[in-house]
Amino acid sequence: MSTRSDFVKHCTPLDNATAGLVDIVKLALLEIVDGRLNEILEEEITRCSSVINEILFLLSTQAKKHSENVTGQ
């Protein structure tokens, strides 16, 4: 039987970022009632920015490797 830790082991940075963005939306919807939407969004966007930067770095690294493989053949 799969556990959460098994699932997490197979998550990519993109999966994690997507989950983070879903969390942002969920929190935003919940916090609208409390009137703290802007504060929560700012906190969550700041928290997720490092994950987004990591994804962009990984994508650029993969694109560079792919380009080198294509031109090297």
C-alpha positions, -999 to +999 in steps of 0.1 A: +000+000+000+013+034-009+019+059+018+023+097+017+061+094+020+061+071-011+042+097-030+064+125-018+095+105-030+082+106-065+072+143-066+091+165-090+097+202-082+069+210-106+045+188-086+056+205-054+052+240-070+017+230-082+008+218-048+021+250-033+000+271-057-031+250-049-024+257-012-021+294-019-056+294-035-071+274-007-056+297+019-067+327+000-103+315-002-103+307+035-087+340+046-110+362+025-135+358+054-110+372+078-100+401+056-064+390+055-062+381+018-034+404+008-013+395+038-017+357+032-010+360-005+021+380+001+034+354+027+026+324+005+040+340-027+072+347-008+073+312+005+068+296-029+092+319-048+122+298-040+105+267-054+095+286-086+131+298-090+143+262-085+119+250-113+131+277-136+167+268-130+160+231-136+142+239-168+170+260-181+195+234-172+175+207-190+171+229-220+208+235-221+216+198-219+190+190-246+205+217-268+240+203-263+228+168-271+210+179-302+239+200-316+265+174-305+250+147-326 
